[in-house]
Amino acid sequence: MGPWRKRALRLVEGAEASFDRVKLFLKVRHGLLGPVYIMPYRGHGTPGEVRVVGRVLEEKMTSEPSIHDSRWRNLRAMARRFLSAEVPGARVRVSFGGAGRVVGADDEGFFEARIQPREPAPKDREWHDVDLELLWPKSSGQEEVRTTGRVLIPARGQGGASFGVISDIDDTILRSEVTSSLTMLRLLLFSNAHTRLPFEGVAAFYRALYSGSGRERNPVFYVSTGPWNLYDLLEDFMEIQAIPAGPIFLRDWGGIKDVLRGMDHGRHKLAVIRGLMDAHADLPFVLVGDSGQEDAEAYAQIAREYPGRVLAVYIRDVKRGGRSGIVHGIAEEVRALGVPMLLVDDTVGAAEHAASIGLIDAAALPAVREGKRADERAMSLPWEAPWE
């Protein structure tokens, strides 16, 4: 980043932060602050440390999505997501495992806490509750503002995890058409969690990876360069499609700040994946992505940096932009490191290879094939959300 960009970025960040904090001060002082709430995001960790993340926002009226929602209703819901009123400098108490700490939110309302529990988490489950309490600010009439977050601590030993999965989201599990701006925008603005479509067979394949050889509980982590504003949509989509729940890692979209920084999708993904590899240093990983952006390049870099930690890489071929040939070349380099990397046409191809090397139970293959056929039938239905 050149000197002028750095200066411009500091000016923009400083002006925006000052404006947001003055606005919050005036709202609090004059009793104009609406109800404030904590939006917890799924965290993760180990028995020794958990990472808890979330955001503090001023509440807006929202409703649960439905498959019958019109495009206008979906558009209004999406507008509310991107017009969310963050609460800069909010203070939150985070408590887990007999330990706790108070953390402050940044200028966009995001907070993160790393907690070293004093009491061991139960080993009979992977997901654990975290208590979150808003200390400041509160709107007039608000007394106690509490919510419960969840953190994933992969179980080990018999019936636990033998590996982890790190997956891209857009055009890997969720049809986003990121290589076609107009189509991507239409899907984003006029659809919801019920009407967005998965790639064929994805849910059954990811359930097979979660179960591993049959009775495992392998954690699945999802990484995207999409904005945190879409978190609830993605969480609902995965639940509706019966895709295994896991922490979702998105990024803060900063508008002109991103232009000045230079948006680097690969750098964001690499930072998240390195953090996961380091946090769960006792686990090897399976990496899943698509050829549309730079998943192959990022995963190849991880395979080089973490020798012996990557069990397989699966890249779905989106067959656009001449990327197939590039990915084939990268795959050869990765295979030379002893890591199988496949460019596959569909989920079934990835599942068949995973079964052949013992990552999933071969008995799961019929379910993946049937899931692919069922998703293909759903795609063929001539249905689109009405305008009214």
N, C-alpha and C positions, 0 to 999 in steps of 0.2 A: 504494500500500500504506500503510495507516494505521500510526501509531506503535506501537500495541499488537501488530499483526501482525509488524512488524519486530523488536520485542523478543522475541516468542514464537519467531520464526524463528531468531534468533541463539541463543536458549537451546536449541532443539531441535537445531540444527546443531552447536553446541558440545558438547552432551551425547553426541550420536551419534558425533562424531569422537573424543572422549575415550575412549568405551567401546571403539570399534573399535581404537584404537591401543594401549590397555592390553591388550585381548584378544590382539592380535598380539604384543606384547612378552612376555606370559606364554607364548604358544605357542612363540616362538623360544627363550626362556630355558629352558623345560622340555622342549625337543625334541618338542613336540606338533604342530608345523606340518607339514601334509601337503605333498605335492609341489606346487611352485608353477610356473605356466606363464604365458606371454605369449600373449594372444589378439590377433593383429593384425587391424585393420580396413583395408579398402582406402583408400589415401590418394590424393592427387592433387597436381598442381602444374604448374609451368612449367619450362623449362630453367634459370631463375634461382633457383627456390625450390620445394621440395616440402613438403607437410604430411603427416606420418606420425602416425597415431593408433592406439591400442590399449588394452588393459586387462590388468592383472595379477591373476590369480585363483588361489585354492587349488584344486587339481585335484579333480574328482569323477568317478566312474566313469560313462561314457556309452557309448552304442552308436550305430552308424549307423542312421538310420531306414529303414524298408522299407514298401512299399505294403501288406504283409500285417500290419503292426503293429496290435495291438488298441487299443481306446480306453483301456484301463487303462495299457497301455505308453506311449501317447502322453501320457496325463495325468502319469505319473511323469517322463517326459522334460521336460515343461513345468515341473513342480515343481522339478526340478533346475536349470533355467535361472533361475528366479526366486529360488531359494535359494542362488545362487552366492555363494561366500565371497571377497569382494574383498580385496585386500592394500593397505591404505593406506600411502602413503609409499614404495612400492617404487621402486627406482632401476633404470633401463634405459638401456643404451648403444644409440644409434641411429646407424647408419652407412650412408651413401649417397654415391656419386659421389666417393669420396676424402675426404669430410668426415664428421664425426660430432660428437655431443654426448651428454652424459648428462642425462637428464630424470628428474624425480620424479613419481610418480603422486599423484593427489589422494586425498581421503578415501574415494572409491568405487573406487579402483584404476585410474582412467582417466589416460592420459598423452597428451601431444601434443608433437611436435617439429617445428620448422621448420628445414629444412636447406638451406643454399646450397651446392650441389655444386661441387667444385673441378674435376671432370672432366665433360665434356659427356656427356649420356646418348645412347646410340645412337638415331639418327633413324629406323631401319627398323622400329621397333615402338613401341606406346603404353605397354605395361606394363613396369615395371622392378622388380627385386628390391631390397629393403631389408633389411639385416642388423640383427637385434635380439638383444641379449644382456642377460639378467637379472643384475644385479650384487648386489642385496640385496632381500629375504631369500631364503634357500634352506633347504629342509628338510634334516634330517639325512640324509646320504648323497648329496644332490644336489651334483654338481660343476659341470658346465657346462650352463647353460640357454640355448639359442639357438633362434631360429626365423627364418623369412623372411616379411616382409610384402611387399606390392605397392603401387606407386603408379602412377597414370595421368598421363602427360604427353602431352596431345593433340599428335599430329604435325601439322605445317602444310605448306603447299605442295602440289604435285601428289600425289594419293593420300592426302592428310591430311584434316584437318577443315575444313569450311567453316562449320559451326555446331555448337552443343552442344544437348543435350536435357536438360531438368530435368523429372522426373516425380514425381508423388505415387505412393504404393504402395497403401494401403488403398482398396479399391473403385475403383481406377484400373487396376492390373494384377492385383491379388490380391483375390479375393472375401473381404471381411471383414465386411460388413454392419454398419459402424460406427454406422449410424443405428438399429439394433435391438440393444440391449444383450444380450439373452438369446441371440440367434442368434450375435452376435459372440463371446460367451463360450464357447458350445458349439464353434464352429469353432476357437477359440484353444486350448481345453483338450484336445479329443479328436481333433485332426487332426495331420498332420505334413507335411513338405515334399512328400511323394509324393502325399498325398491332398487337399491344398489345391488349389483350382481357379483358373485364371486367367480373366480376362474374354476373351470370344470374339475371336480374331484378334490379340490383343495382341502375342504373340511375333513374328509375321510383320511387323506394323506397326513394331515397334521395331527389328527387323532392317533394315527398309527405311529407317528414319530413320538408323540407323547407317551404312548404305551410301550414303545421300543420292542423288546423281544416278547412282550406279552403282558407283563405285570409290573412294568416300570412306571415312573412318574417323572418324565424328562421335561424340564422347564422350557417354555417357548417365549422368546423375547421378540418384539416387533419394533422395527426401526424405519422411520420415514422422514423425509425432508418437508412434509406437510406441516401446517401450523397447528399449535396447541388448541386453537379454536375448534378444530374438528375432533377433539378427543372423544366427546360423548357420542358422536356419530359412529366413530370407529369401534368404540366399546360396545355400543348397541348392535352394530353390524355383526361383530364376531359372536355375540351371544345368540342372535337370531339364526346365524348360519351354523351354530354348534362348532365353531372353531375354538380350540383350547384357549382359555384365558391366559394372558401373560402381560407383563409390563409393556407399555407402549411408549416409545420415545419419539417425540416430535420436536419442533423447533419454534422459537419465537420469530415471527415475521415482522421485520421492522420497517417496511416501506422504504423510504428514502435512505434510511440507515443501511439497509441491505444493499442498495445501489452503491453507496459509498464504500462499504466493506468489500463488496464483490461477493455475490452469493456463491458459495462453494459447497454443492451438495455432497461431493465425495468427502470433503474434510469433516463435515458434520457426522456422516455415517461412520467414518473411521474413528472419530473421537468416541462415539457411543460404543462401538464394538470393542475398542481397546479397553474402555472402562468395564465392560462386561467380562471380557477375558481376564482382566486383572482381579476383579472382584470375586470371580468364581474360578480361581486358579487351579482348583482340583478337578475341573470338568473339561473334557474335550467338547468340541462343538460341530454341528452340521449347519452350513450356511446356505440359505435359499434366497434367490433373487430373480431378476429378469434382465434381458439384454437391452432394454430400452434406454437405460441411463448408464451409470458406471458401476453397477454392482459387481461385475466381474473384476474390474480393476481394484476395487476396494477389497474384495475377498481375496484376491491374489496377494495383495499387500499384507493382509492378516496372516495368510498361510506362510509368508516369508518371515514375518516378525515373530510368529508363535509356532515354531517347528514342533510337530507331533501333537498339536492341539486341535487341528482341523481334520475331521474324519472324512468329510465329503462336502462338495460344493455342487449345488444344482441351480442352473440358470435356465429359466424358461425363455424360449426364443420368440420374441415378438415380431420378428421378420420385418423390421423397418429400419431405414436409414443405413443400410449396409453394415449393421453392427454384428451380424452373424459371423462374418469372416474375422472380425477383430476378436470376438469372444473365443472362436476356435483357436486362434493364436495364443491367447492368454491361457486357455485350458491346457495346451501343450506344455507351457512353462510351469503351470501348477502341478501337472501330473509328473513332471520331472522332479518335483519336490517330494513325491510319494503320496500326493493327495489326489484322489479321484475327483475330477471336475467335469461335469457333463452339461452340454447344451442340449436341452430336451424340448420336444415339441409340445408335450403336455405333462400333466401331473402323473399319469400312469407310468410314463417312461422313468420318471424320477423314483416312483415307488418301487418299480420292478428292480431297479439297480439297488435301492436301499435294502430291499429284501435279500438280494443276492449276496450282500456283504454283511448281513446280520444286523442291520440297524433297525429294521422292523420285522415283525412276524409275517411270514409269507401268507399266513391265514388271513391277513388284513387286505390282501390284494383284491379279492372279489368286491369288497366294500368300496375300494377306491375306484375300481372300474364302473361299478353301479352308480357311485356318486358322480362320476364324469358324465354318464349317460343322463342321469336325472337333471344335472345342471345344464346340459345341452338342450334338453327338452324345455326347461324353463326359459332359456334364451330364445327359443323359437316362437314363444308365445307373442302374438302381436298386441302388446299392451304397453301403454304409456300413461303416466299420470295426467288426469284432465286439468284444464286451466281453472275450472271453477269447482 
